[in-house]
Amino acid sequence: MNSKLIWIATLSLLAGLLPLSMDIYLPTLPQIIDLFHTTPTVAQLTLSVFMIVYACSQLIVGPLSDQYGRLPILYAGLGIYIIGSLCCAFAQHIEVLVIGRGIQAFGGCTGLVLSVAIVRDRCDPESGAKIMSYMASMAGMAPVVAPVLGGIIATYFSWRANFLFLVFTAFGAAFLVRCVLSESNIYKTPFRVKDLFGRYCDIMRHSTYRIYAISCLLSFMALFAFISYSPYLFISVLKCTPSTFGWLFGSNAFVFVMSNTLYVRFVGKVDRLKLLQFGFLCILSAGTLMGMLSFMLPLSIQIVMWPMYLAMVGIAFVMPNSIAGAITPFPHLAATASALLGFLRFGLAGLVATILIFFRWGNAFPLAYVLLMSGILGSACLILHRRATLKELACFANQ
């Protein structure tokens, strides 16, 4: 097999640990609620805490990797991830499950942060954007497989077996890292806690980083609104079975993978900002369509899924594009820039998941509203950025 393909597949597996960990147990949330005699709000903390810890821990992992290298931090992170997964698998109380999810998130963040950093270490911006798209497509198979696999495992074994599956997956990832990857960080930028905040501020001052980071945040907000709200809509309101929910969820991820494959064909041929604009237009249209259908018709699977397919096309054009664009200006701080981007998008995702807990109205309006806001804000930011760029160029020409 082509060594480059194996390299991309290994990085995709590392990046895919997040959606795999996040989605595989979603079909079993009702079982967890019944087993621990808890409420849906408390059970939702297993997702919200995961995302918040995942977001915050990246702020440390990125700079540590810039100083000590990619591989040592990867191995340490995978070890912590395995410990957290075992805590989840053998939890006897909902509090232990929530804590285990936090530990799992702390270790798992290394996969996403460092896979992006390794691409930046090894590739130029254009080829890096293409590889990021391939990674997004391959890692995008995780949410296709995860809910379906989680439902099957829970049907024949139990919800705990899902977390044991994640343990074996992490061991497999560590084995591939050992066989396929080599150390890619040649700069070894020193890490000092007192300089960390200033380093992140310097990155945020970069106008290119800001526009791509904002685009990434808004697209991920739209994606995660569906991830966190769909179990309530499909399982609690529409009474879908866990396996049916898994197939519905997976079909959305399949659309994302196919759309990402289409996006790759435009990389290097169409301006990045135009691709972002197209993506946000799709998300905006999806939010508008879902809101209109929810207003006119009673809730159904079709009212949610057809607009979400359109939204997934937009997300596929925005997310890999914005991630690659954000870290391009920082070859010496690739992991730090990736970590900051991860903190912002997963922190926002955790906030969105927490807020949506309080808007369980029995319809798709909250989800439609998030899609609508993502599309409007993303389009507005791109217009403002383009105007600011043209103004700077005019001032430079007049000098």
N, C-alpha and C positions, 0 to 999 in steps of 0.2 A: 504494500500500500504506500502511496505517496507520503513521504515524511512530513511535507508541509501540511497535508490534510490531517495527519495524526496530531501535529502541533496545534492546528486550529481546533480540532476536536477536543484536545485536552483542555485548552483554554475555555472552550465552550462549556465543558463539563464543570469547570470551576465556577464560571459565571452562572451556570444553570442551577447551582446548589440553592440559590435564593428562591427562585420560583418553585423549585421542587419542594423545598422545605415549607414554603408558604402555602402551597396549594394541595399537597397530598392528603392532608388531614381535614380539609374543608368539608368533604361529604360526610364526615363522621362527627361534625360538631353537635348535631342533635343527640347522638349517643353519649358524647362526653357530658353534655348538659344533664342528661338523665342519670348517668352513672355517678356523677359527683353531686347530684341534687342541687344544682346551681341555676343561675339565670342566664339568658342569652347575653346580657350586658357583661356579666363577669367572664363568661366563656370567650367573649370577643377580645378580652384582654390578652389572650394567648396570641392573638394576631397583632394587636396594637403595641404591646410590650416588645414583641419580636422586632417590629419595624423601628421603634424608637431606639432600642439598644443597638440594632444594626446600624442605624444612622449615626449615633454618637460614637460608637467604637471605631468607626472608620477614620475619625479625626486623629486617632493615635496610630492606627495601623499604617496609614499612608506615610507619615514622616518616619516611622521606625523602619519601614521598608526602604525609604530613600537613603537611610544611613547604613543599615545592616545588610541590605540585599533582599531580593524577592523570595528566594527559596527558604531561608530560615524562618521568616515570618509566615510563609505559606504552611510549612509543616506544623508550626506551633498553633496556627489558627485551625487547621484541620483536626488536630488533637483535641483542642477545646470544643470544637463542634461535635466530635464524637461523644465526649463526656456529657454535653448538654442533651444530645439525642437519647443517650441512655437514661438520663434523669427523666425525660419525657416518657420513655417507654415503660418505666417502672413506677411512675408517679401514682400515689394512692390518695392524693388530695389535689384539688384544683390549684391551690397555691404553689405546690411543688411543680405542677405542669407549667404554670406561668413562669416560675423561676428557671425551669429547664429550658423553656423557649428563649428566655433572655440569654442564658449561657450559650445556647445553640447559635443565636444571632451574633453574639460577640465573636465566636470563632469563625462563623460562616462568612463574615464580612470580608475576610482576607481573599476569598475566591474572586469576588467581583472586582474589588479595588485593584488587586495585583494582576488579574488577567488583562484589564485595560492598560495598566502601567507597562506590562511586558510588551503589548502591541506597540505602544509608544516608543519603548526602548529599541525595538527591532525594526520598525517600519517608518517610511516617510509618510507625510500626511495623506496623500492620495491612496496609496496602497493600504495604509492603516485604516482609512475610512471603509474601504472594501472589505478588509478582514473583519472589522468591527461589525459590518453588516452580515457577513457569513456567520460570525459568532452569534449575533442576535438571532439569525434564522435557526441555527442549530440549538442554541440555548432556549429558543422559543418553543422547541419541541417539549421542554420540561412541563410547561403548563398544559400542553396537549395531553401528555401521558399522565401527569401527576394525579388529577382528579379521578380519571378513569381507573388508574392503577390503585389509587387509594380506596376507591369504592369496592374494587374486586378483592383487595387484600382484607378490607374490613368485613366483607361478606363471608369469606372462607376462613379467616383467622379472627382478628380483632383490630380495633383502631390502634392498639399498642404496636402491632406488627408494622404499621407504617413507619414508625420511628426506628425500629430495628432495620428496616430496609434502608433508611437514610444512613445508619451506621455503616452498613456494608458499602453503600455508595461512596461515602467519604473515604473508606479504606481503599476502594478502587481508584479514587481520584489521587490519593497520596502515592499509590503505586505508579500511576501514569506520570505524575510529576517527577518521581524518581527516575523513570526510564526515558522521558521525552524532553523535559525542560532543563535548561542550563541557566546559570546566573546571567541576567541581562543588564543589571544595574552597574554601569561602569563609573558613575560619578560619585557615589557614596557621599551625598550631601549630609553634613553633620546635623543631628537632631538635638535641639535644646528647647526645653519646655518654655523658657522665658521668651524665646523668639518665635514660638509657634503661632501665636495670635497675629503677630505682625506679618508673618509669612502668608497666612490665610488672607489678611487684609490686602496685601500686595497682589495676590492672585485675583481677588474680587475687583480691584481697581482696573484690571485689564478689560477694556470694552468688548473685545472679542469673546473673552471668557464669559462676561455677564450675559450677552445676548444668547449664547448657546446654553448657558446654565439655566436661564429663565425658560427657554424653550424646552429643555429636558424636564424641568420641574413641572411645567404645565401639562406636558404630554403624560408624564408619569402619574400626575394627579388624576387625570382622566382614566388611565388604566387601573389604578388602584381603587378608585371609586367603584368600578365594576367588580374587582376582586373581592372587596370587603362587603359590598351590598348585595351581590348576587346570591350568596347562600340564604340570606333572609328572604329575598324575593322568590327564588325558585323552590326552596325546601319548606320554609315556614308558611309562605302565602299561597303559592301555587301547588304545594304538596307534591313536588317531584321527588322521586326516589334518589338516593345517593348516586346510583349508577347513571340515571338519566341526567342528573346535575353534572356529573363528570363529563358526559358526552357533549352537553350544551356548552360547558366551560371550555372543553377541548376544541370544539369547533371554532370558537373565537380565536384561540391561539393558533389554529391551523390557518385561519385567514391572515393573521399577523405574519406567519412564516412565509406564506405565498406572496404577500404584499412586500415583504422585505426582500424577497428574491427579485421582484420587479424593481424595487428601489435601487438595487445594486447596479442595474443596467444604466441608470442615470448618473451614477457617481462619476465625476470627472467630465461629464458632458453637459450638465445643467448646473447653474449656479446653486450653491448650497442654500442660500437664503430663499431662493424661489422654491426649492424642494420643501423647505420648512413652511413656507406660506401655503403651499398646496396641502400639506399635512394638516395644518390648523384649519383650513377651509373645510376639509373632510370632517374634522372633529366638531366644528361649529355646525355644520349641516346635520350631523348625527344627533347632536343635542336638540336642535330645533325640531327635527323629525320625531324624536322620542317624546318631546314635550307635547307636540301637536297630537300624536296618536294617543298619548295617555289622557289628554283632555277629551278626546272625542270617543274613545272606546274603552271598555273594561280591560283590566290588566290581563295580559296573556303572554305566553312565551315569545310570540312573534313581535309584539310591541317592544320588547326589550332587545331581542337578538338581532333583528334586521338593522336597526340603527347602530347597534354595537359593532356589527360587521363593518359598516362604513367608518366608524370611529377607529377600528383597529387598522384599517388602511392608512388613516392619517397618522396614527401613533407609530406605525412602521416606517413612515417617511420622516418623522421628526426625531424619534429617540436615538437610533444609532448615529444619525447625522449630527445631532447636537452633542452627543458624548465625544465623538471623534473631534469635532470642531473645538470643543472646550479645552481639551488637553493638548492640542497641537502646539500652542505657544510656549509650552513649559517642558522642554526635554530634560532639564536638570531636576525638575520637581514633578515628574509625571504621576507618581503615586500620591503625592500630596494634593495635586490638583484633582485627581480622580477621587480621592477621599473626601475632599470638600464637596464635590459634586454629589457624591453618594450620600453624604450627611444631609445636604439640602433636600434632595429628592425623597429619600426615605423618611426623613423627619417630617416633611410635608405629608407624605403618604400616611404615616402614623397619625398625624393630626386629623387628616381627612377621615380615616377609619374611625377615630374616636368621635368626631362630630356626627358622622352618619348614624351612630348608635342612637342618637336622640331624634332622628328624623325617620322613624319607621312608620310611615303613613299607610302602608299597604298598597302603594303604587310606585311607579317609576319616576315620579317627579324629582326626588332628590338626586337621582343619578343623572337625569336629563339636565338638571341645573348645573351640576359639576361639569358635564361635557360642554355645555353652553359657555360657561365662564372660562374654561380652558381655551376654547376656540376664539372667543372674543379677546381675551387678554393676550394670547399668543400672537394673533394677527396685529393687534394694536402695538405691541412691543416691537415687532418686526418693522412696521411702518415708521415708528419713531426712530428706530436704529438706522433705517435707510436714510431718513431725512437728516439725522445728525451726521452721518457719514458724508452725504453730499455737501452739507454745510462746511465740514472740515476741509473737504477737497476744494471748495470754492475759496475759502480763506487762504489755503495753501497756494492756489493759483494766483491770487491777487498780491502775494508777497513778492 
